Amino acid sequence: MKRKQRRLLRLSVSLATGGAAFCILLSVLMEPDIPEANRSETETAEHTLFNRAETEEAAAQHAAETETRANEPHTETISGKQNLHTERERILNLAAGELAAIGKLTAEQIPDLFFACEIDDTIFARINGASYTENDAISLSELSYLKLLYYGFDGNTYVGEMIVNKKIENDVLSIFQTLYENNYPIERMTLIDAYGASDALSMEDNNTSAFNYRTISGSSKLSNHSYGMAIDLNPKYNPYVKTASDGSLVCQPESGREYADRSADFAYKIDENDLAFRLFTQAGFDWGGNWNSVRDYQHFEKKPEDPAASH
């Protein structure tokens, strides 16, 4: 009788663990009493079947939980990609000088926001008759419009733009992306056409710029800016300086006169320890701060094919 009670107890447990164990134990219950000598063997078999049912149920539950967890990161990844795409589109629709983000963007967002494209009708309408005029020296097809980010003086992220020669577009994109990633401060970066293509006004506003079809001041020679082969970076703090024939100091922009003394220590100064200097010179650019007759601390250039071209 006690053996039957034990079997009934096991039967009630096996009802919760699955039909397979139930059927087997039910058949054992219906068999005649087992002699005492065979009892341990039979109970061992019942115990094995009971444990097997429990193991199979646990395995099935584990598999279901694993599948659920496997799907969760996939859902998060899709959502993350959608958010990145939405944020990228938002920033791409911003004009140069507009705030792109408080602080810095994530490493995932940055690469897609530094790129070059052809000068389309919209951009041409902005530069035609200002920084660009029809000429025999440089054609629109030789120039690229760059969209970039820059790290502002206030520690936030802004949209920048410039036009450069296609020969240096990859260098320039790489340099300015590295500057941004390293929190290198730039105050402004918009086409010089926002200042009526006036180099003086652009420098006074500390605007970082590149292409501008113009001659060197006081000369008939074309500037390297005319070829899109030169860039002026933070010009107010890194002025163009020369000594006139009367011994007076010429400084452009005039507001940068207090920064003409390069032995002084001040923010935004380009010197040979500066990250911008290192990046540009490593890419093969010449720095105007190393010139002899004049010092153009804002200026980095590569020589165009025309040997007469200079700042």
C-alpha positions in Angstrom: 0.0 0.0 0.0 2.8 2.4 0.8 4.4 1.6 -2.5 1.2 2.7 -4.3 1.0 5.9 -2.2 4.5 6.8 -3.3 3.6 6.1 -6.9 0.6 8.3 -6.6 2.7 11.1 -5.2 5.1 10.8 -8.1 2.3 10.7 -10.5 0.9 14.0 -9.2 4.3 15.6 -9.6 4.7 14.2 -13.1 1.4 15.7 -14.2 3.1 19.2 -14.0 6.2 18.1 -16.0 4.7 16.7 -19.2 2.6 14.0 -20.8 5.4 11.7 -21.6 6.4 11.1 -18.0 2.7 10.8 -17.0 2.0 8.0 -19.4 5.1 6.0 -18.3 4.3 6.4 -14.6 0.7 5.5 -15.1 1.6 2.2 -16.7 3.9 1.5 -13.8 1.1 2.2 -11.3 -1.2 -0.3 -13.0 1.3 -3.1 -12.9 1.1 -5.7 -10.1 3.1 -5.2 -6.9 6.8 -5.5 -7.5 8.7 -7.8 -5.3 10.9 -6.2 -2.7 14.0 -7.4 -4.4 13.1 -5.5 -7.6 11.9 -2.4 -5.9 15.1 -0.4 -6.0 15.6 -1.1 -9.8 12.1 0.0 -10.6 12.3 3.2 -8.4 15.6 4.1 -10.1 14.0 3.8 -13.5 11.0 6.0 -12.3 13.5 8.6 -10.9 15.4 8.7 -14.1 12.3 9.3 -16.2 11.1 12.0 -13.8 14.5 13.8 -14.0 14.5 13.5 -17.8 11.1 15.1 -18.0 12.2 18.0 -15.8 15.5 18.4 -17.9 13.5 18.5 -21.2 11.1 21.1 -19.8 14.0 23.3 -18.5 15.8 23.0 -21.8 12.7 24.1 -23.7 12.3 27.1 -21.4 16.0 28.1 -21.7 15.7 27.9 -25.5 12.7 30.2 -25.5 14.4 32.7 -23.2 17.5 32.7 -25.3 15.5 33.4 -28.5 13.8 36.3 -26.8 17.1 37.8 -25.6 18.6 37.3 -29.1 15.8 39.4 -30.6 16.1 42.3 -28.2 19.5 43.6 -29.3 18.4 43.3 -33.0 15.4 45.5 -32.2 17.7 48.0 -30.3 20.1 48.1 -33.3 17.4 48.8 -35.8 16.0 51.6 -33.5 19.6 53.0 -33.1 20.2 53.0 -36.8 16.9 54.8 -37.4 17.8 57.4 -34.8 21.2 58.0 -36.4 19.6 58.4 -39.8 17.1 60.9 -38.5 19.7 62.9 -36.7 22.0 62.9 -39.8 19.1 64.2 -42.0 18.4 66.9 -39.5 22.0 68.1 -39.4 22.3 67.9 -43.2 19.4 70.3 -43.5 21.1 73.0 -41.4 22.8 76.0 -42.9 26.5 76.8 -42.3 26.9 78.4 -38.9 23.9 76.8 -37.4 24.1 74.9 -34.1 24.2 71.1 -34.8 24.4 69.9 -31.3 25.1 70.9 -27.7 28.6 69.6 -27.0 30.0 66.9 -29.3 28.3 64.3 -31.5 29.0 60.6 -31.0 31.7 58.8 -32.9 29.1 57.0 -34.9 27.6 60.2 -36.2 30.7 62.1 -37.2 32.0 60.4 -40.4 28.8 60.8 -42.4 28.9 64.6 -41.8 32.2 65.3 -43.4 31.8 65.0 -47.2 32.4 66.6 -50.6 30.0 67.2 -53.4 29.7 68.9 -56.8 28.9 72.6 -56.9 25.2 72.5 -57.9 22.9 75.3 -59.1 22.1 76.4 -55.5 25.7 76.8 -54.5 26.6 78.4 -57.8 23.9 81.0 -57.3 25.6 81.9 -54.0 29.1 82.3 -55.4 28.5 83.6 -58.9 29.7 87.1 -59.3 31.2 87.1 -55.8 33.9 84.6 -54.9 33.6 83.1 -58.4 33.7 84.8 -61.8 34.2 83.2 -65.2 38.0 82.9 -65.8 40.6 80.9 -67.6 42.5 79.8 -64.5 40.0 77.6 -62.7 36.7 76.0 -63.6 33.8 75.0 -61.4 34.4 71.4 -62.4 37.8 71.6 -60.6 36.2 72.7 -57.3 34.3 70.8 -54.6 31.9 72.0 -52.0 32.6 70.6 -48.6 30.2 70.2 -45.7 31.8 69.8 -42.3 31.4 70.1 -38.6 33.5 72.3 -36.3 33.9 72.6 -32.6 32.9 76.2 -31.6 34.5 78.5 -29.2 31.6 77.8 -26.8 32.2 74.0 -26.9 29.3 73.1 -29.1 29.0 71.6 -32.5 28.3 73.7 -35.6 27.9 73.1 -39.3 30.7 74.4 -41.5 31.3 74.7 -45.2 34.0 75.7 -47.7 35.0 75.3 -51.3 38.3 73.8 -52.2 40.1 72.3 -55.2 39.3 68.7 -55.8 43.0 67.9 -55.5 42.9 68.6 -51.8 39.4 67.8 -50.8 40.3 64.5 -49.1 43.1 66.1 -47.2 40.9 68.9 -46.0 38.1 66.6 -45.0 40.4 64.4 -43.0 42.2 67.3 -41.3 39.0 69.1 -40.2 37.4 65.8 -39.0 40.5 65.2 -36.9 40.4 68.8 -35.6 36.7 68.3 -34.6 37.4 65.0 -32.9 40.1 66.6 -30.9 37.9 69.6 -29.8 40.0 72.1 -31.8 38.1 75.4 -31.5 37.1 77.3 -34.6 34.8 80.3 -34.4 33.2 80.4 -37.8 33.3 78.5 -41.1 31.1 79.7 -44.0 31.7 80.7 -47.6 33.4 84.0 -48.0 30.4 85.0 -50.1 28.6 85.7 -46.8 30.9 88.8 -46.6 30.5 89.8 -50.3 33.7 87.9 -51.1 35.6 90.5 -49.0 38.7 88.9 -47.5 39.0 91.8 -45.1 35.5 91.4 -43.7 35.8 87.7 -43.5 39.1 87.9 -41.5 37.6 90.6 -39.2 34.8 88.2 -38.3 37.4 85.4 -37.7 35.8 83.3 -40.4 37.7 80.2 -41.6 37.5 80.0 -45.4 39.2 78.7 -48.6 38.2 79.5 -52.2 38.0 83.1 -53.3 38.9 84.1 -56.9 41.0 87.2 -56.3 44.4 88.7 -56.8 47.0 89.2 -54.1 46.4 92.6 -52.4 48.5 95.3 -54.3 49.3 92.8 -57.1 48.0 91.4 -60.4 49.0 87.9 -59.4 46.3 85.4 -58.5 46.2 84.2 -54.9 46.3 80.5 -54.1 42.8 81.0 -52.8 41.8 81.5 -56.4 42.6 77.9 -57.2 41.0 76.6 -54.0 44.4 75.5 -52.8 44.6 77.6 -49.7 42.8 77.8 -46.3 42.8 80.6 -43.7 42.1 79.3 -40.2 40.9 81.5 -37.3 42.4 84.6 -39.1 41.8 87.1 -36.3 44.1 85.3 -33.9 46.5 84.4 -36.6 46.9 87.5 -38.7 48.9 88.3 -41.8 51.8 90.5 -40.7 54.6 92.3 -42.6 56.8 95.3 -42.0 56.2 98.2 -44.5 59.0 100.1 -46.2 58.5 102.9 -43.6 59.1 100.5 -40.8 55.4 100.3 -39.7 53.7 97.1 -39.0 51.0 96.0 -41.5 48.4 93.6 -39.9 45.4 92.0 -41.5 42.9 91.9 -40.1 43.4 95.0 -38.1 41.6 93.5 -35.2 44.3 90.9 -35.0 47.1 93.4 -34.3 47.2 92.4 -30.6 48.0 88.9 -31.7 50.9 89.9 -34.0 53.4 89.2 -31.3 53.8 85.5 -31.6 56.0 85.2 -28.5 52.9 86.0 -26.4 50.8 83.2 -25.0 47.1 83.3 -26.0 44.3 81.1 -27.0 43.7 79.9 -30.7 47.3 80.7 -31.7 48.7 78.6 -34.5 52.4 77.7 -34.0 54.6 74.7 -34.6 53.1 72.9 -31.6 49.6 73.4 -32.7 47.5 70.5 -33.9 46.4 72.3 -37.1 50.0 73.0 -38.0 50.9 69.4 -37.5 48.0 68.0 -39.5 48.4 70.4 -42.5 52.1 70.1 -42.8 52.0 66.3 -42.5 49.6 66.4 -45.5 52.1 68.4 -47.5 50.8 72.0 -47.0 53.0 75.0 -46.5 52.4 77.3 -43.5 52.5 81.0 -44.1 53.9 81.5 -40.6 57.2 80.1 -41.9 57.6 82.6 -44.7 60.4 85.2 -44.7 59.2 88.5 -46.2 55.7 88.2 -44.6 54.2 86.0 -42.0 50.7 84.7 -42.7 49.9 82.7 -39.5 46.4 81.8 -40.6 47.4 80.5 -44.0 48.0 76.9 -45.2 48.4 76.1 -48.9 49.5 73.6 -51.6 51.0 75.0 -54.7 48.8 74.7 -57.9 50.3 73.9 -61.2 50.7 77.6 -61.9 54.2 78.4 -60.3 53.3 82.1 -60.1 50.4 81.5 -57.8 50.9 82.5 -54.1 49.0 84.1 -51.2 
